[in-house]
C-alpha cells in the first residue's frame, strides 16, 4: 500500500464532540480515501478531521476478507 500523506489537521469537525457522522458520510469518506492518496484533500472536502478518517480507514482494513467493505463494493461495480 502506498504511503499516505499527512498534513496539519486544518479541518475542525462539523459534528461536535461525541456525535457520530452518518453512515453515508463515513462510506463516502472511506471510498474517497481508496481513490486518492491525500488525506488532506478528503478531510477538506467532507469536513471530517484527519484523525477520524485515519481511524475509519483502519477499522475498515481490519474487517474480514482483507479488503475493506467499500473497496469490495467498488471492485464489484467496476468489473
Biopython code that builds the backbone (N, CA, C, O; Angstrom):
import numpy as np
from Bio.PDB.StructureBuilder import StructureBuilder

atoms = [
    (1, "UNK", "N", (0.844, -1.172, 0.000)),
    (1, "UNK", "CA", (0.000, 0.000, 0.000)),
    (1, "UNK", "C", (0.892, 1.239, 0.000)),
    (1, "UNK", "O", (1.911, 1.278, 0.691)),
    (2, "UNK", "N", (0.515, 2.222, -0.757)),
    (2, "UNK", "CA", (1.297, 3.448, -0.857)),
    (2, "UNK", "C", (1.259, 4.218, 0.456)),
    (2, "UNK", "O", (0.294, 4.140, 1.216)),
    (3, "UNK", "N", (2.309, 4.945, 0.697)),
    (3, "UNK", "CA", (2.394, 5.751, 1.911)),
    (3, "UNK", "C", (1.410, 6.912, 1.799)),
    (3, "UNK", "O", (1.410, 7.629, 0.798)),
    (4, "UNK", "N", (0.586, 7.099, 2.803)),
    (4, "UNK", "CA", (-0.376, 8.197, 2.811)),
    (4, "UNK", "C", (0.314, 9.478, 3.254)),
    (4, "UNK", "O", (1.228, 9.451, 4.079)),
    (5, "UNK", "N", (-0.128, 10.589, 2.703)),
    (5, "UNK", "CA", (0.411, 11.885, 3.088)),
    (5, "UNK", "C", (-0.436, 12.455, 4.209)),
    (5, "UNK", "O", (-1.665, 12.429, 4.147)),
    (6, "UNK", "N", (0.220, 12.966, 5.224)),
    (6, "UNK", "CA", (-0.480, 13.583, 6.341)),
    (6, "UNK", "C", (-0.060, 15.037, 6.441)),
    (6, "UNK", "O", (1.095, 15.379, 6.189)),
    (7, "UNK", "N", (-0.980, 15.870, 6.800)),
    (7, "UNK", "CA", (-0.658, 17.269, 6.972)),
    (7, "UNK", "C", (-1.286, 17.746, 8.281)),
    (7, "UNK", "O", (-2.005, 17.002, 8.946)),
    (8, "UNK", "N", (-1.009, 18.962, 8.626)),
    (8, "UNK", "CA", (-1.553, 19.525, 9.851)),
    (8, "UNK", "C", (-3.076, 19.484, 9.775)),
    (8, "UNK", "O", (-3.666, 19.855, 8.761)),
    (9, "UNK", "N", (-3.698, 19.036, 10.842)),
    (9, "UNK", "CA", (-5.156, 18.925, 10.859)),
    (9, "UNK", "C", (-5.768, 20.318, 10.834)),
    (9, "UNK", "O", (-5.851, 20.994, 11.859)),
    (10, "UNK", "N", (-6.191, 20.732, 9.659)),
    (10, "UNK", "CA", (-6.735, 22.074, 9.483)),
    (10, "UNK", "C", (-8.250, 22.079, 9.417)),
    (10, "UNK", "O", (-8.860, 23.136, 9.255)),
    (11, "UNK", "N", (-8.867, 20.907, 9.540)),
    (11, "UNK", "CA", (-10.316, 20.812, 9.400)),
    (11, "UNK", "C", (-10.937, 20.495, 10.759)),
    (11, "UNK", "O", (-10.722, 19.410, 11.299)),
    (12, "UNK", "N", (-11.696, 21.425, 11.310)),
    (12, "UNK", "CA", (-12.401, 21.100, 12.544)),
    (12, "UNK", "C", (-13.615, 20.242, 12.207)),
    (12, "UNK", "O", (-14.219, 20.409, 11.148)),
    (13, "UNK", "N", (-13.965, 19.348, 13.080)),
    (13, "UNK", "CA", (-15.128, 18.503, 12.840)),
    (13, "UNK", "C", (-16.406, 19.312, 12.819)),
    (13, "UNK", "O", (-16.507, 20.335, 13.497)),
    (14, "UNK", "N", (-17.367, 18.874, 12.060)),
    (14, "UNK", "CA", (-18.658, 19.571, 11.963)),
    (14, "UNK", "C", (-19.679, 19.018, 12.953)),
    (14, "UNK", "O", (-20.688, 19.667, 13.231)),
    (15, "UNK", "N", (-19.430, 17.848, 13.476)),
    (15, "UNK", "CA", (-20.415, 17.155, 14.288)),
    (15, "UNK", "C", (-20.437, 17.596, 15.742)),
    (15, "UNK", "O", (-21.480, 17.517, 16.392)),
    (16, "UNK", "N", (-19.348, 18.042, 16.249)),
    (16, "UNK", "CA", (-19.272, 18.316, 17.676)),
    (16, "UNK", "C", (-18.784, 17.065, 18.395)),
    (16, "UNK", "O", (-18.984, 15.947, 17.921)),
    (17, "UNK", "N", (-18.164, 17.257, 19.504)),
    (17, "UNK", "CA", (-17.531, 16.160, 20.222)),
    (17, "UNK", "C", (-18.550, 15.117, 20.658)),
    (17, "UNK", "O", (-19.577, 15.444, 21.253)),
    (18, "UNK", "N", (-18.249, 13.848, 20.353)),
    (18, "UNK", "CA", (-19.079, 12.741, 20.806)),
    (18, "UNK", "C", (-20.238, 12.388, 19.888)),
    (18, "UNK", "O", (-20.899, 11.372, 20.106)),
    (19, "UNK", "N", (-20.502, 13.189, 18.876)),
    (19, "UNK", "CA", (-21.604, 12.876, 17.958)),
    (19, "UNK", "C", (-21.059, 12.086, 16.781)),
    (19, "UNK", "O", (-19.934, 12.310, 16.333)),
    (20, "UNK", "N", (-21.868, 11.163, 16.289)),
    (20, "UNK", "CA", (-21.424, 10.311, 15.185)),
    (20, "UNK", "C", (-21.827, 10.906, 13.846)),
    (20, "UNK", "O", (-22.868, 11.547, 13.702)),
    (21, "UNK", "N", (-20.954, 10.665, 12.870)),
    (21, "UNK", "CA", (-21.277, 11.052, 11.496)),
    (21, "UNK", "C", (-22.226, 10.000, 10.929)),
    (21, "UNK", "O", (-22.158, 8.834, 11.316)),
    (22, "UNK", "N", (-23.109, 10.400, 10.017)),
    (22, "UNK", "CA", (-23.993, 9.419, 9.382)),
    (22, "UNK", "C", (-23.189, 8.358, 8.636)),
    (22, "UNK", "O", (-22.096, 8.641, 8.143)),
    (23, "UNK", "N", (-23.717, 7.151, 8.551)),
    (23, "UNK", "CA", (-23.042, 6.043, 7.873)),
    (23, "UNK", "C", (-22.737, 6.395, 6.420)),
    (23, "UNK", "O", (-21.707, 5.985, 5.887)),
    (24, "UNK", "N", (-23.618, 7.145, 5.783)),
    (24, "UNK", "CA", (-23.416, 7.552, 4.394)),
    (24, "UNK", "C", (-22.153, 8.395, 4.254)),
    (24, "UNK", "O", (-21.378, 8.201, 3.317)),
    (25, "UNK", "N", (-21.940, 9.330, 5.179)),
    (25, "UNK", "CA", (-20.758, 10.189, 5.136)),
    (25, "UNK", "C", (-19.500, 9.346, 5.335)),
    (25, "UNK", "O", (-18.506, 9.510, 4.627)),
    (26, "UNK", "N", (-19.563, 8.442, 6.314)),
    (26, "UNK", "CA", (-18.415, 7.579, 6.575)),
    (26, "UNK", "C", (-18.047, 6.755, 5.334)),
    (26, "UNK", "O", (-16.873, 6.655, 4.976)),
    (27, "UNK", "N", (-19.065, 6.162, 4.679)),
    (27, "UNK", "CA", (-18.818, 5.354, 3.489)),
    (27, "UNK", "C", (-18.214, 6.197, 2.371)),
    (27, "UNK", "O", (-17.289, 5.752, 1.692)),
    (28, "UNK", "N", (-18.727, 7.409, 2.173)),
    (28, "UNK", "CA", (-18.201, 8.286, 1.122)),
    (28, "UNK", "C", (-16.750, 8.660, 1.393)),
    (28, "UNK", "O", (-15.929, 8.688, 0.476)),
    (29, "UNK", "N", (-16.436, 8.948, 2.657)),
    (29, "UNK", "CA", (-15.071, 9.339, 3.016)),
    (29, "UNK", "C", (-14.108, 8.175, 2.797)),
    (29, "UNK", "O", (-13.024, 8.364, 2.246)),
    (30, "UNK", "N", (-14.493, 6.979, 3.223)),
    (30, "UNK", "CA", (-13.617, 5.816, 3.055)),
    (30, "UNK", "C", (-13.424, 5.530, 1.570)),
    (30, "UNK", "O", (-12.311, 5.219, 1.145)),
    (31, "UNK", "N", (-14.481, 5.628, 0.778)),
    (31, "UNK", "CA", (-14.353, 5.418, -0.673)),
    (31, "UNK", "C", (-13.431, 6.471, -1.293)),
    (31, "UNK", "O", (-12.631, 6.156, -2.174)),
    (32, "UNK", "N", (-13.541, 7.706, -0.836)),
    (32, "UNK", "CA", (-12.674, 8.768, -1.361)),
    (32, "UNK", "C", (-11.220, 8.481, -1.020)),
    (32, "UNK", "O", (-10.330, 8.775, -1.818)),
    (33, "UNK", "N", (-10.967, 7.915, 0.149)),
    (33, "UNK", "CA", (-9.595, 7.574, 0.533)),
    (33, "UNK", "C", (-9.044, 6.441, -0.321)),
    (33, "UNK", "O", (-7.836, 6.367, -0.549)),
    (34, "UNK", "N", (-9.909, 5.568, -0.791)),
    (34, "UNK", "CA", (-9.465, 4.491, -1.678)),
    (34, "UNK", "C", (-9.017, 5.085, -3.013)),
    (34, "UNK", "O", (-8.056, 4.614, -3.622)),
    (35, "UNK", "N", (-9.717, 6.113, -3.452)),
    (35, "UNK", "CA", (-9.433, 6.704, -4.757)),
    (35, "UNK", "C", (-8.320, 7.730, -4.776)),
    (35, "UNK", "O", (-7.823, 8.076, -5.848)),
    (36, "UNK", "N", (-7.915, 8.228, -3.614)),
    (36, "UNK", "CA", (-6.876, 9.262, -3.575)),
    (36, "UNK", "C", (-5.863, 8.931, -2.493)),
    (36, "UNK", "O", (-6.125, 8.104, -1.619)),
    (37, "UNK", "N", (-4.739, 9.559, -2.551)),
    (37, "UNK", "CA", (-3.703, 9.328, -1.545)),
    (37, "UNK", "C", (-3.569, 10.532, -0.627)),
    (37, "UNK", "O", (-2.652, 10.582, 0.193)),
    (38, "UNK", "N", (-4.473, 11.506, -0.750)),
    (38, "UNK", "CA", (-4.361, 12.740, 0.021)),
    (38, "UNK", "C", (-5.435, 12.817, 1.099)),
    (38, "UNK", "O", (-6.592, 13.134, 0.826)),
    (39, "UNK", "N", (-5.031, 12.524, 2.313)),
    (39, "UNK", "CA", (-5.973, 12.609, 3.424)),
    (39, "UNK", "C", (-6.390, 14.065, 3.648)),
    (39, "UNK", "O", (-7.504, 14.335, 4.097)),
    (40, "UNK", "N", (-5.493, 14.994, 3.333)),
    (40, "UNK", "CA", (-5.794, 16.422, 3.497)),
    (40, "UNK", "C", (-6.960, 16.846, 2.605)),
    (40, "UNK", "O", (-7.878, 17.537, 3.047)),
    (41, "UNK", "N", (-6.906, 16.420, 1.345)),
    (41, "UNK", "CA", (-7.951, 16.796, 0.388)),
    (41, "UNK", "C", (-9.302, 16.212, 0.792)),
    (41, "UNK", "O", (-10.329, 16.885, 0.707)),
    (42, "UNK", "N", (-9.291, 14.958, 1.232)),
    (42, "UNK", "CA", (-10.539, 14.308, 1.640)),
    (42, "UNK", "C", (-11.098, 14.994, 2.883)),
    (42, "UNK", "O", (-12.304, 15.223, 2.977)),
    (43, "UNK", "N", (-10.225, 15.321, 3.837)),
    (43, "UNK", "CA", (-10.668, 16.000, 5.062)),
    (43, "UNK", "C", (-11.307, 17.343, 4.736)),
    (43, "UNK", "O", (-12.352, 17.686, 5.289)),
    (44, "UNK", "N", (-10.686, 18.101, 3.841)),
    (44, "UNK", "CA", (-11.245, 19.397, 3.461)),
    (44, "UNK", "C", (-12.575, 19.240, 2.729)),
    (44, "UNK", "O", (-13.528, 19.972, 3.000)),
    (45, "UNK", "N", (-12.637, 18.293, 1.811)),
    (45, "UNK", "CA", (-13.847, 18.117, 1.002)),
    (45, "UNK", "C", (-15.055, 17.755, 1.855)),
    (45, "UNK", "O", (-16.143, 18.295, 1.650)),
    (46, "UNK", "N", (-14.872, 16.843, 2.812)),
    (46, "UNK", "CA", (-16.002, 16.352, 3.601)),
    (46, "UNK", "C", (-16.130, 17.018, 4.973)),
    (46, "UNK", "O", (-17.121, 16.804, 5.670)),
    (47, "UNK", "N", (-15.144, 17.818, 5.365)),
    (47, "UNK", "CA", (-15.207, 18.489, 6.657)),
    (47, "UNK", "C", (-15.081, 17.538, 7.831)),
    (47, "UNK", "O", (-15.680, 17.755, 8.884)),
    (48, "UNK", "N", (-14.294, 16.477, 7.646)),
    (48, "UNK", "CA", (-14.091, 15.472, 8.690)),
    (48, "UNK", "C", (-12.624, 15.546, 9.119)),
    (48, "UNK", "O", (-11.742, 15.591, 8.261)),
    (49, "UNK", "N", (-12.342, 15.559, 10.422)),
    (49, "UNK", "CA", (-10.943, 15.613, 10.875)),
    (49, "UNK", "C", (-10.122, 14.432, 10.360)),
    (49, "UNK", "O", (-10.628, 13.319, 10.212)),
    (50, "UNK", "N", (-8.853, 14.700, 10.093)),
    (50, "UNK", "CA", (-7.960, 13.665, 9.568)),
    (50, "UNK", "C", (-7.850, 12.477, 10.512)),
    (50, "UNK", "O", (-7.773, 11.334, 10.063)),
    (51, "UNK", "N", (-7.841, 12.734, 11.806)),
    (51, "UNK", "CA", (-7.734, 11.640, 12.778)),
    (51, "UNK", "C", (-8.935, 10.705, 12.675)),
    (51, "UNK", "O", (-8.794, 9.491, 12.823)),
    (52, "UNK", "N", (-10.100, 11.260, 12.424)),
    (52, "UNK", "CA", (-11.309, 10.451, 12.259)),
    (52, "UNK", "C", (-11.202, 9.605, 11.000)),
    (52, "UNK", "O", (-11.551, 8.425, 11.010)),
    (53, "UNK", "N", (-10.721, 10.205, 9.915)),
    (53, "UNK", "CA", (-10.571, 9.475, 8.655)),
    (53, "UNK", "C", (-9.587, 8.330, 8.825)),
    (53, "UNK", "O", (-9.844, 7.218, 8.365)),
    (54, "UNK", "N", (-8.452, 8.593, 9.489)),
    (54, "UNK", "CA", (-7.469, 7.537, 9.710)),
    (54, "UNK", "C", (-8.065, 6.380, 10.498)),
    (54, "UNK", "O", (-7.809, 5.218, 10.181)),
    (55, "UNK", "N", (-8.857, 6.684, 11.521)),
    (55, "UNK", "CA", (-9.445, 5.599, 12.315)),
    (55, "UNK", "C", (-10.490, 4.832, 11.511)),
    (55, "UNK", "O", (-10.589, 3.613, 11.648)),
    (56, "UNK", "N", (-11.274, 5.517, 10.674)),
    (56, "UNK", "CA", (-12.264, 4.825, 9.846)),
    (56, "UNK", "C", (-11.587, 3.891, 8.857)),
    (56, "UNK", "O", (-12.019, 2.753, 8.677)),
    (57, "UNK", "N", (-10.521, 4.371, 8.213)),
    (57, "UNK", "CA", (-9.808, 3.543, 7.230)),
    (57, "UNK", "C", (-9.186, 2.330, 7.921)),
    (57, "UNK", "O", (-9.219, 1.224, 7.382)),
    (58, "UNK", "N", (-8.620, 2.533, 9.108)),
    (58, "UNK", "CA", (-8.015, 1.421, 9.853)),
    (58, "UNK", "C", (-9.071, 0.395, 10.260)),
    (58, "UNK", "O", (-8.829, -0.809, 10.174)),
    (59, "UNK", "N", (-10.237, 0.862, 10.700)),
    (59, "UNK", "CA", (-11.324, -0.048, 11.076)),
    (59, "UNK", "C", (-11.798, -0.866, 9.877)),
    (59, "UNK", "O", (-12.049, -2.065, 10.002)),
    (60, "UNK", "N", (-11.921, -0.224, 8.725)),
    (60, "UNK", "CA", (-12.361, -0.931, 7.523)),
    (60, "UNK", "C", (-11.329, -1.979, 7.099)),
    (60, "UNK", "O", (-11.689, -3.065, 6.644)),
    (61, "UNK", "N", (-10.057, -1.649, 7.249)),
    (61, "UNK", "CA", (-8.995, -2.573, 6.843)),
    (61, "UNK", "C", (-8.953, -3.811, 7.735)),
    (61, "UNK", "O", (-8.498, -4.869, 7.298)),
    (62, "UNK", "N", (-9.417, -3.696, 8.973)),
    (62, "UNK", "CA", (-9.398, -4.824, 9.910)),
    (62, "UNK", "C", (-10.536, -5.807, 9.673)),
    (62, "UNK", "O", (-10.514, -6.916, 10.207)),
    (63, "UNK", "N", (-11.517, -5.422, 8.890)),
    (63, "UNK", "CA", (-12.668, -6.300, 8.659)),
    (63, "UNK", "C", (-12.238, -7.540, 7.894)),
    (63, "UNK", "O", (-11.288, -7.483, 7.114)),
    (64, "UNK", "N", (-12.925, -8.668, 8.104)),
    (64, "UNK", "CA", (-12.564, -9.924, 7.424)),
    (64, "UNK", "C", (-12.588, -9.791, 5.906)),
    (64, "UNK", "O", (-13.397, -9.051, 5.348)),
    (65, "UNK", "N", (-11.698, -10.512, 5.254)),
    (65, "UNK", "CA", (-11.676, -10.525, 3.796)),
    (65, "UNK", "C", (-10.511, -9.774, 3.203)),
    (65, "UNK", "O", (-10.335, -9.786, 1.984)),
    (66, "UNK", "N", (-9.713, -9.124, 4.015)),
    (66, "UNK", "CA", (-8.535, -8.436, 3.504)),
    (66, "UNK", "C", (-8.817, -7.061, 2.938)),
    (66, "UNK", "O", (-8.027, -6.139, 3.142)),
    (67, "UNK", "N", (-9.904, -6.903, 2.244)),
    (67, "UNK", "CA", (-10.291, -5.600, 1.710)),
    (67, "UNK", "C", (-11.352, -4.997, 2.605)),
    (67, "UNK", "O", (-12.091, -5.711, 3.284)),
    (68, "UNK", "N", (-11.419, -3.687, 2.600)),
    (68, "UNK", "CA", (-12.493, -3.037, 3.337)),
    (68, "UNK", "C", (-13.795, -3.204, 2.553)),
    (68, "UNK", "O", (-13.773, -3.443, 1.346)),
    (69, "UNK", "N", (-14.894, -3.080, 3.226)),
    (69, "UNK", "CA", (-16.189, -3.250, 2.581)),
    (69, "UNK", "C", (-16.382, -2.277, 1.420)),
    (69, "UNK", "O", (-16.843, -2.699, 0.360)),
    (70, "UNK", "N", (-16.044, -0.974, 1.574)),
    (70, "UNK", "CA", (-16.186, -0.077, 0.414)),
    (70, "UNK", "C", (-15.309, -0.489, -0.759)),
    (70, "UNK", "O", (-15.708, -0.329, -1.912)),
    (71, "UNK", "N", (-14.108, -1.022, -0.481)),
    (71, "UNK", "CA", (-13.251, -1.493, -1.571)),
    (71, "UNK", "C", (-13.896, -2.655, -2.304)),
    (71, "UNK", "O", (-13.832, -2.723, -3.531)),
    (72, "UNK", "N", (-14.519, -3.572, -1.566)),
    (72, "UNK", "CA", (-15.189, -4.711, -2.205)),
    (72, "UNK", "C", (-16.350, -4.229, -3.070)),
    (72, "UNK", "O", (-16.536, -4.714, -4.187)),
    (73, "UNK", "N", (-17.135, -3.270, -2.556)),
    (73, "UNK", "CA", (-18.257, -2.738, -3.341)),
    (73, "UNK", "C", (-17.749, -2.066, -4.606)),
    (73, "UNK", "O", (-18.311, -2.254, -5.685)),
    (74, "UNK", "N", (-16.683, -1.279, -4.472)),
    (74, "UNK", "CA", (-16.129, -0.587, -5.628)),
    (74, "UNK", "C", (-15.643, -1.591, -6.663)),
    (74, "UNK", "O", (-15.891, -1.423, -7.857)),
    (75, "UNK", "N", (-14.956, -2.626, -6.215)),
    (75, "UNK", "CA", (-14.427, -3.648, -7.133)),
    (75, "UNK", "C", (-15.558, -4.371, -7.854)),
    (75, "UNK", "O", (-15.429, -4.696, -9.035)),
    (76, "UNK", "N", (-16.658, -4.625, -7.162)),
    (76, "UNK", "CA", (-17.787, -5.302, -7.792)),
    (76, "UNK", "C", (-18.425, -4.426, -8.858)),
    (76, "UNK", "O", (-18.825, -4.918, -9.913)),
    (77, "UNK", "N", (-18.521, -3.122, -8.584)),
    (77, "UNK", "CA", (-19.131, -2.218, -9.555)),
    (77, "UNK", "C", (-18.265, -1.980, -10.770)),
    (77, "UNK", "O", (-18.789, -1.669, -11.839)),
    (78, "UNK", "N", (-16.951, -2.114, -10.642)),
    (78, "UNK", "CA", (-16.035, -1.779, -11.729)),
    (78, "UNK", "C", (-15.390, -3.009, -12.361)),
    (78, "UNK", "O", (-14.242, -2.951, -12.800)),
    (79, "UNK", "N", (-16.102, -4.092, -12.407)),
    (79, "UNK", "CA", (-15.587, -5.316, -13.063)),
    (79, "UNK", "C", (-15.804, -5.240, -14.536)),
    (79, "UNK", "O", (-15.442, -6.166, -15.262)),
]
sb = StructureBuilder()
sb.init_structure("model")
sb.init_model(0)
sb.init_chain("A")
sb.init_seg("    ")
for serial, (resi, resn, name, xyz) in enumerate(atoms, 1):
    if name == "N":
        sb.init_residue(resn, " ", resi, " ")
    sb.init_atom(name, np.array(xyz, "f"), 0.0, 1.0, " ", f" {name:<3s}", serial, name[0])
structure = sb.get_structure()
